[in-house]
Amino acid sequence: MGGLPVRIAIAKFEGEDWNDALRKGDDVQEMRDAICGAKLEGPRDDVALSVKEFMSLEFPRREYLLEPWLTTSSITMIHAKPGVGKSLLAMSIGFAVASGTSLMKWGGGRKAKVLYVDGELPGQLLQKRLGWFNDVPDANIMVINRDRVTKVQQAPLDLAKEEDRALLDKIIVDNDIDLIILDSILTLFSSDTQKDFAPWIDVQNWAYGHRDAGRSIIYIHHETKSGKQFGTIGREIPLDVTIQLERDKKLKAEDDESVFRLSFVKHRDVFGVDTAPMMLDDGWKQVDIATELGVTESRVSQIVKKLRAEIEAENL
């Protein structure tokens, strides 16, 4: 069986690739036209390789950012119902990776550059939350916030659009970003990509491109009241790891305990005890949780009080 024809588009100048063109600030529409207008070429005959040939290929080395589950060249999703701590966990991961330190039971990896893309919070509230975390090298973590974006370019980011992904790509390449945290799918991608899988394919291929380049992406996503992810289940196909956060209703947390339960729903190349659910109520004091997450003890207290109030409301 023959393969599919492809388009091969080469950047303008000899020795330059499309990353160079993005760094230089070349016109995105012009680049898109060049790619879409490239001549269709027939299928290559070296796509299918023998096992020996394939084993001789070199791919970007996967390095731990948080051991054992977060590596370079990976795609992850964290999902939960509203108010369960998705963003707090995502920020904790971002700061741990940027500083090369451990987080909870996960071992620290090499320091890496992080881009946190926020599509939900008012700017001042995001400042407040970022202020809960310990200092990290300023160059190692960058933030894109919806309020700031709308002040600069009026329209918020819509990463379902090719031109907005190209804008983000330029920031990623120019700043040598290793980990991209997208918070959240519902606020950073237009509705066309929410229910049907077909519109998501372009986003999926975009994520594959970053994975192939050695980068990692973490999607933050919301659940429905029934505990299912919003939208198409097809988003899970390329994921290496899926993490679910939830409140364990069997727990009756005391004042100085947490009620978070973290479960690995999907886990490629992570096995055994490393995938066991993590319960943060097992005698952990608020000061211990604050230390592990790199946040203030008062913030942990606020979260616990909020969760207790929500549990009591559900039981009325």
Secondary structure, 3 states (H helix, E strand, C coil): CCCCCEECCCCCCCCCCHHHHHHHCCCHHHHHHHHHCCCEECCCCCCCCCHHHHHCCCCCCCCEEEECCEECCEEEEEEECCCCCHHHHHHHHHHHHHHCCCECCEEECCCCCEEEEECCCCHHHHHHHHCCCCCCCHHHEEEEEHHHHHHHHCCCCCCCCHHHHHHHHHHHHHCCCCEEEEECHHHHCCCHHHHCCHHHHHHHHHHHHHHHCCCEEEEEEEECCCCCECCCHHHHCCCCEEEEEEECCCCCCCCCCCCEEEEEEEECCCCHHHHCCEECCCCCCHHHHHHHHCCCHHHHHHHHHHHHHHHHHHCC
